[in-house]
Amino acid sequence: MALTCPRVRAWRVPPAVWLWVVSWALAVASAYPPPTRQEKAYSFGRSFLGLDRCNACVGTSICKKLFKEDIRFDRWLSSHLELPKASRQSYQGNLTDDSETWRPVVLSRLLSAQRHQLSDRSICSSARRPPTCSIEVALRATPRFQSWARSHLLLPSMVQGLSAPLLRCPSQRLLDRVVRRYAEVLDVGSVQMKHFSDRDKLRLLYTLAVNQHPLMLQMFPGTEGWPFPRYHGSCGRLVVWAGSRHLSALYSAPLEERADAAYQLLNIAQGLGTNSLRFRLYYTEATEDMFGLAEDGRMLVMDASGLGVIDLQEGFPPDDHDTNRANQTTDVFSCLSGSCERPPPCSEVRPSQSFALLCRNILPRLLPSRELRPPRLPSQTARELATCADATRPDGEVTQAACSLMDILRTMRPCSPRYGYRYPECIYNNRF
């Protein structure tokens, strides 16, 4: 007799039970989501950042934030957008430290893409190598860099022949400040370069030769009261600093806002020329692209590439000595900025030069001679502005006209929370 297993009656789960099980599983899954690979918003290439040209670059201090997407381009905060075109020289962006609050920043290359290419080709050509040669190897072989590699101090003789206005008349005290404030090395604060590797020295030399702007932001930081944006760092040939609103946005603003901006511009020029450090900072040019407005209404010098520095404490060498030495040390580094032209000697820099450039090139757009609607500028404003802009007048007259303009504009400035840099102090202090 064949044995058969007894038939087991299937147990049917009530629909209500199934519904409860599914709901419970979904709740657990949502509480403990499985690990997923997060897609990157940007796919960086070494050539986009200029890392393929390091150590003939600025540095790598901000690279981690770029790769972590703590910096986004063109004010794009959504994660599906791609990188902007690599042919542009500068970009608007945002930076975050906590993934919640974002601050405007500028991301910029020291030169345009075309100028960088020409500069790199000239390096290879000067070394008699193919156009695709190693830029770093070619620069390391130059006599100038060899003198940098052997020295623990940055000496005036080591920067002679470079075209940066910062180095027009370098003193030892000024160069010590360059080294002591250089933020692209781990151990900052010493005037000696003993802790600099050859890589660090090449990056500093390359930056000085191409564009001094990032070094000016480090040497004279806004946290110490200087009118420059905060320097955030660099990655390859891309430099990041705090963003601002363009000065041209004020041209159609009410008169009180333009008067405040004009007053700040004159006050900045005065402070750059006379300060407790005894460094005279002056403009070699003045264009609207150089200046911008911070979120609190404070005016900033957004482009410091055209600022010269004279050490009033140590002075500068005689012009004939400076010229002879410059002719002896002109090399490939002297032309990396796109121009081989040496700036005029220090003795030709006038104390009123910054005032004259502002009054000639910037203030007429902010303070037109004829206002279309009230309130209007006092009648003496046009006369003082014309005197200030006249570079043929003695320094005393130009400076006095600039001071008179400041006295006129001071009373026209608004006292408003929009100007956080001086509010609410302006309520209680007539100086504002």
C-alpha positions as CSV (number, residue, x, y, z in Angstrom):
1,M,0.0,0.0,0.0
2,A,1.5,3.3,-1.1
3,L,2.1,5.8,1.6
4,T,1.0,9.3,0.9
5,C,1.5,12.5,2.8
6,P,-1.5,14.0,4.4
7,R,-2.8,17.0,2.5
8,V,-2.1,20.2,4.4
9,R,-4.7,22.8,4.1
10,A,-3.1,26.1,2.9
11,W,-3.3,29.0,5.4
12,R,-4.6,32.1,3.8
13,V,-3.3,35.4,5.2
14,P,-6.1,38.0,5.6
15,P,-5.6,41.1,3.4
16,A,-5.5,43.4,6.5
17,V,-2.4,41.5,7.8
18,W,-0.6,41.8,4.4
19,L,-1.3,45.6,4.4
20,W,0.2,45.9,7.9
21,V,3.3,44.0,6.9
22,V,3.9,46.0,3.8
23,S,3.4,49.3,5.7
24,W,5.9,48.1,8.4
25,A,8.5,47.2,5.7
26,L,8.2,50.5,4.0
27,A,8.6,52.3,7.3
28,V,11.8,50.4,8.1
29,A,13.2,51.0,4.6
30,S,12.7,54.7,4.9
31,A,14.3,54.9,8.3
32,Y,17.4,52.9,7.2
33,P,17.9,53.7,3.5
34,P,20.4,51.5,1.7
35,P,23.7,53.2,0.9
36,T,23.6,54.8,-2.6
37,R,26.4,56.3,-4.6
38,Q,25.9,60.0,-4.8
39,E,26.3,61.4,-8.3
40,K,28.8,64.3,-8.7
41,A,27.4,67.5,-10.0
42,Y,30.7,68.4,-11.8
43,S,33.3,66.2,-13.4
44,F,36.6,68.1,-13.0
45,G,39.4,67.6,-15.4
46,R,43.0,68.5,-14.6
47,S,43.2,70.8,-17.6
48,F,40.1,72.8,-16.6
49,L,41.6,73.6,-13.2
50,G,45.2,73.9,-14.6
51,L,46.4,71.1,-12.4
52,D,48.1,69.5,-15.4
53,R,50.4,72.6,-15.4
54,C,51.4,72.4,-11.7
55,N,53.7,73.3,-10.2
56,A,53.7,76.2,-12.7
57,C,50.4,77.2,-11.1
58,V,49.1,79.1,-8.0
59,G,48.4,76.3,-5.5
60,T,46.1,73.6,-4.3
61,S,44.6,74.9,-1.1
62,I,41.0,75.1,-2.3
63,C,40.9,71.8,-4.3
64,K,39.2,69.8,-1.6
65,K,36.2,72.2,-1.5
66,L,35.9,72.1,-5.3
67,F,35.9,68.3,-5.4
68,K,33.4,68.0,-2.5
69,E,31.1,70.4,-4.4
70,D,31.3,73.0,-1.6
71,I,31.9,75.5,-4.4
72,R,29.4,75.8,-7.2
73,F,29.8,77.8,-10.5
74,D,27.6,80.5,-11.8
75,R,25.3,80.6,-8.8
76,W,24.1,77.1,-9.8
77,L,23.0,75.3,-6.6
78,S,21.3,72.4,-8.3
79,S,23.3,69.2,-8.8
80,H,22.5,68.3,-12.4
81,L,24.3,71.2,-14.1
82,E,27.6,70.9,-15.8
83,L,30.8,72.9,-15.6
84,P,30.9,76.2,-17.6
85,K,33.1,76.7,-20.5
86,A,36.8,76.4,-19.8
87,S,37.6,79.3,-22.2
88,R,36.2,81.9,-19.7
89,Q,38.7,83.7,-17.4
90,S,36.3,84.3,-14.5
91,Y,33.1,82.9,-13.1
92,Q,30.5,83.8,-10.5
93,G,29.9,81.1,-7.9
94,N,28.9,80.2,-4.4
95,L,30.8,78.7,-1.5
96,T,29.5,76.9,1.6
97,D,31.1,75.7,4.8
98,D,28.1,73.9,6.2
99,S,26.1,72.8,3.1
100,E,23.2,75.1,4.1
101,T,24.4,78.7,3.8
102,W,26.1,79.9,0.6
103,R,28.3,82.9,0.1
104,P,29.1,84.6,-3.3
105,V,32.6,84.1,-4.6
106,V,34.6,84.8,-7.8
107,L,36.5,82.0,-9.4
108,S,39.1,83.3,-11.8
109,R,42.2,82.4,-13.7
110,L,45.2,84.7,-13.5
111,L,45.2,85.1,-17.3
112,S,42.7,84.3,-20.1
113,A,43.0,80.8,-21.6
114,Q,44.6,82.3,-24.8
115,R,47.2,84.2,-22.8
116,H,48.0,81.1,-20.7
117,Q,48.6,79.2,-23.9
118,L,50.9,81.9,-25.3
119,S,52.7,82.1,-22.0
120,D,53.3,78.3,-21.9
121,R,54.5,78.3,-25.4
122,S,57.0,81.1,-24.7
123,I,58.3,79.1,-21.8
124,C,59.0,76.1,-24.1
125,S,60.4,78.3,-26.8
126,S,62.8,80.1,-24.4
127,A,64.1,76.6,-23.3
128,R,64.4,75.6,-27.0
129,R,62.0,72.7,-26.5
130,P,58.9,71.6,-28.4
131,P,55.6,73.5,-27.7
132,T,54.2,70.6,-25.7
133,C,57.2,70.5,-23.3
134,S,56.9,70.2,-19.5
135,I,56.4,73.8,-18.3
136,E,57.6,72.9,-14.8
137,V,60.8,71.3,-16.0
138,A,61.6,74.3,-18.3
139,L,61.0,76.8,-15.5
140,R,63.0,74.8,-12.9
141,A,66.1,74.9,-15.3
142,T,66.1,78.8,-15.4
143,P,68.9,80.7,-13.6
144,R,66.2,82.7,-11.7
145,F,64.6,79.7,-10.2
146,Q,67.9,78.2,-9.3
147,S,68.7,81.3,-7.3
148,W,65.3,80.9,-5.6
149,A,65.9,77.2,-4.8
150,R,69.3,78.0,-3.1
151,S,68.0,80.9,-0.9
152,H,66.1,80.9,2.3
153,L,65.2,84.6,2.0
154,L,63.3,86.3,-0.8
155,L,65.8,89.1,-1.8
156,P,65.2,92.1,-4.0
157,S,67.7,90.8,-6.5
158,M,65.6,87.7,-7.0
159,V,62.5,89.6,-8.2
160,Q,64.2,92.3,-10.3
161,G,62.9,92.3,-13.9
162,L,59.4,91.0,-13.1
163,S,56.7,93.3,-14.4
164,A,54.3,93.2,-11.4
165,P,53.6,96.7,-10.1
166,L,54.1,95.3,-6.6
167,L,57.7,94.7,-7.5
168,R,58.4,98.1,-9.1
169,C,60.7,99.1,-6.2
170,P,60.9,96.1,-3.8
171,S,62.3,96.5,-0.3
172,Q,63.3,93.7,1.9
173,R,60.5,94.4,4.4
174,L,57.9,94.2,1.6
175,L,59.3,90.9,0.3
176,D,59.4,89.5,3.8
177,R,55.7,90.3,4.0
178,V,55.1,88.4,0.8
179,V,56.7,85.3,2.2
180,R,55.2,85.6,5.7
181,R,51.6,85.9,4.4
182,Y,51.9,83.3,1.6
183,A,48.8,81.1,2.3
184,E,49.6,78.3,-0.1
185,V,52.1,76.6,2.3
186,L,51.2,74.7,5.4
187,D,53.5,76.6,7.8
188,V,53.0,80.4,7.4
189,G,54.3,83.3,9.5
190,S,58.1,83.1,8.9
191,V,60.1,85.4,6.7
192,Q,62.4,82.6,5.8
193,M,61.6,80.1,3.2
194,K,63.2,77.1,4.9
195,H,59.8,75.4,5.1
196,F,59.2,76.0,1.4
197,S,59.7,73.1,-0.9
198,D,61.0,73.7,-4.4
199,R,57.4,73.2,-5.5
200,D,56.2,76.0,-3.2
201,K,58.9,78.3,-4.4
202,L,58.1,77.7,-8.0
203,R,54.4,78.4,-7.4
204,L,55.2,81.7,-5.6
205,L,57.5,82.8,-8.3
206,Y,55.0,81.9,-11.0
207,T,52.2,83.8,-9.3
208,L,54.4,86.9,-8.9
209,A,55.4,86.7,-12.6
210,V,51.8,86.2,-13.9
211,N,49.4,88.1,-11.7
212,Q,50.0,89.6,-8.3
213,H,46.3,89.8,-7.3
214,P,46.1,86.7,-5.1
215,L,49.2,87.7,-3.2
216,M,47.9,91.2,-2.6
217,L,44.8,89.7,-1.0
218,Q,47.0,87.6,1.3
219,M,49.4,90.4,2.2
220,F,46.8,92.9,3.0
221,P,43.7,90.9,4.2
222,G,40.3,92.4,4.7
223,T,40.2,91.0,8.3
224,E,42.9,93.6,9.1
225,G,40.9,96.5,7.7
226,W,42.3,96.5,4.1
227,P,39.7,97.2,1.4
228,F,40.2,93.8,-0.4
229,P,38.0,90.7,-0.6
230,R,38.7,87.6,1.4
231,Y,41.1,85.2,-0.3
232,H,39.7,81.6,-0.1
233,G,42.5,79.7,-1.9
234,S,43.4,78.2,-5.3
235,C,43.3,75.0,-7.2
236,G,45.8,74.8,-10.1
237,R,45.4,78.0,-12.0
238,L,42.0,78.8,-10.6
239,V,41.8,81.3,-7.7
240,V,38.8,81.8,-5.4
241,W,38.0,85.0,-3.5
242,A,34.8,86.6,-2.0
243,G,32.3,87.9,-4.5
244,S,30.6,91.4,-4.8
245,R,28.2,93.5,-6.8
246,H,29.7,95.4,-9.8
247,L,30.2,99.1,-9.4
248,S,28.4,99.7,-12.6
249,A,25.1,98.6,-10.9
250,L,25.1,102.0,-9.1
251,Y,25.1,104.2,-12.1
252,S,21.3,104.4,-12.2
253,A,20.9,104.3,-8.4
254,P,19.7,107.3,-6.3
255,L,22.2,110.1,-5.7
256,E,22.7,109.2,-2.0
257,E,23.9,105.7,-2.9
258,R,26.3,107.0,-5.6
259,A,27.5,109.7,-3.1
260,D,28.3,107.0,-0.6
261,A,30.2,104.9,-3.2
262,A,32.2,108.0,-4.4
263,Y,33.1,108.9,-0.8
264,Q,34.3,105.4,-0.1
265,L,36.4,105.3,-3.2
266,L,38.2,108.5,-2.2
267,N,38.5,107.3,1.4
268,I,40.0,104.0,0.2
269,A,42.6,105.9,-1.9
270,Q,43.5,108.0,1.1
271,G,43.9,105.0,3.4
272,L,46.0,103.1,0.9
273,G,48.4,106.0,0.6
274,T,48.8,106.7,4.3
275,N,48.6,103.9,6.8
276,S,50.3,102.7,10.0
277,L,52.4,100.1,8.1
278,R,54.1,102.8,6.1
279,F,53.4,101.0,2.8
280,R,52.0,103.4,0.2
281,L,49.6,101.4,-2.1
282,Y,48.6,103.3,-5.2
283,Y,46.7,102.8,-8.4
284,T,48.5,102.5,-11.7
285,E,45.1,102.5,-13.4
286,A,41.5,102.9,-12.4
287,T,38.6,101.1,-14.2
288,E,35.1,100.3,-13.0
289,D,36.0,96.6,-13.1
290,M,38.5,97.1,-10.3
291,F,35.8,97.9,-7.7
292,G,32.8,96.2,-6.3
293,L,30.2,96.4,-3.4
294,A,30.1,93.8,-0.6
295,E,26.7,92.7,0.8
296,D,27.0,95.3,3.7
297,G,27.5,98.2,1.2
298,R,31.2,98.4,1.7
299,M,33.3,99.3,-1.3
300,L,36.1,96.9,-2.1
301,V,39.1,96.8,-4.5
302,M,38.2,93.6,-6.4
303,D,41.2,93.6,-8.7
304,A,44.5,94.4,-7.1
305,S,46.6,93.3,-10.1
306,G,47.3,97.0,-10.9
307,L,48.3,98.3,-7.5
308,G,51.8,99.3,-6.8
309,V,53.5,99.4,-3.4
310,I,56.2,101.7,-2.1
311,D,57.9,101.1,1.3
312,L,57.9,104.5,2.9
313,Q,59.9,103.2,5.8
314,E,62.9,101.6,3.9
315,G,62.6,103.7,0.8
316,F,63.8,102.3,-2.6
317,P,67.0,102.2,-4.6
318,P,68.1,104.9,-7.0
319,D,66.4,104.8,-10.4
320,D,69.6,104.2,-12.3
321,H,70.6,101.3,-10.1
322,D,67.1,99.8,-10.4
323,T,67.1,100.2,-14.2
324,N,70.5,98.6,-14.7
325,R,69.7,95.6,-12.5
326,A,66.3,95.1,-14.3
327,N,68.0,95.0,-17.7
328,Q,70.5,92.4,-16.4
329,T,67.8,90.1,-15.0
330,T,65.1,90.2,-17.7
331,D,64.2,86.6,-18.6
332,V,61.1,84.4,-19.5
333,F,59.5,85.2,-16.1
334,S,59.5,88.9,-17.1
335,C,57.0,88.4,-19.8
336,L,54.6,85.7,-18.4
337,S,51.9,88.3,-17.6
338,G,51.5,89.0,-21.3
339,S,53.7,92.1,-21.4
340,C,57.5,92.5,-21.2
341,E,57.2,96.2,-20.5
342,R,58.8,97.4,-17.3
343,P,56.9,99.9,-15.1
344,P,58.3,103.4,-14.7
345,P,60.7,104.0,-11.8
346,C,59.5,104.7,-8.3
347,S,60.4,108.4,-8.4
348,E,57.7,109.0,-11.1
349,V,54.9,107.9,-8.8
350,R,53.1,111.0,-7.5
351,P,51.4,111.0,-4.0
352,S,48.2,112.3,-5.7
353,Q,48.2,109.7,-8.5
354,S,45.3,107.5,-7.1
355,F,43.1,110.6,-6.5
356,A,43.6,111.9,-10.0
357,L,42.9,108.5,-11.6
358,L,39.6,108.1,-9.7
359,C,38.5,111.6,-10.4
360,R,39.2,111.3,-14.1
361,N,38.0,107.7,-14.8
362,I,35.4,106.7,-12.1
363,L,33.8,109.5,-10.3
364,P,32.2,111.3,-13.3
365,R,30.0,108.3,-13.9
366,L,28.9,108.3,-10.2
367,L,28.6,112.1,-9.9
368,P,27.5,113.5,-13.3
369,S,27.6,117.3,-13.6
370,R,23.9,117.5,-14.3
371,E,21.4,115.5,-12.2
372,L,18.2,114.8,-14.0
373,R,16.1,114.9,-10.8
374,P,16.5,116.3,-7.3
375,P,18.3,116.1,-5.0
376,R,21.2,117.6,-6.9
377,L,24.9,117.9,-6.1
378,P,26.2,121.2,-4.6
379,S,27.4,123.6,-7.2
380,Q,31.1,123.4,-6.1
381,T,31.2,119.7,-6.7
382,A,32.0,119.9,-10.5
383,R,34.8,122.4,-9.8
384,E,36.5,120.3,-7.2
385,L,36.1,117.2,-9.4
386,A,37.8,118.9,-12.3
387,T,40.7,120.1,-10.1
388,C,41.1,116.6,-8.7
389,A,41.2,115.0,-12.2
390,D,43.8,117.4,-13.5
391,A,47.1,115.6,-13.3
392,T,49.0,118.7,-14.4
393,R,48.2,120.5,-11.1
394,P,50.5,120.2,-8.0
395,D,50.0,117.3,-5.7
396,G,48.7,119.6,-3.0
397,E,45.9,121.0,-5.1
398,V,44.8,117.6,-6.3
399,T,44.8,116.2,-2.8
400,Q,42.9,119.3,-1.4
401,A,40.3,119.0,-4.1
402,A,39.8,115.3,-3.2
403,C,39.4,116.2,0.5
404,S,36.9,118.9,-0.4
405,L,34.9,116.3,-2.4
406,M,34.9,114.0,0.6
407,D,33.6,116.7,2.8
408,I,30.7,117.4,0.4
409,L,29.8,113.7,-0.1
410,R,30.0,112.8,3.6
411,T,26.9,114.8,4.4
412,M,24.9,113.3,1.5
413,R,25.4,109.6,2.5
414,P,22.3,107.8,3.9
415,C,22.2,106.3,7.4
416,S,20.4,103.0,6.7
417,P,20.6,99.4,7.7
418,R,21.5,98.6,4.1
419,Y,24.9,100.0,4.9
420,G,25.9,97.5,7.6
421,Y,29.5,98.5,7.5
422,R,28.6,101.8,9.3
423,Y,25.2,101.2,10.8
424,P,24.0,101.9,13.5
425,E,27.2,103.9,14.3
426,C,26.1,106.6,11.8
427,I,23.1,107.4,14.0
428,Y,25.3,108.6,16.9
429,N,28.5,109.8,15.2
430,N,28.7,112.7,12.8
431,R,31.8,111.4,11.3
432,F,29.7,108.9,9.3
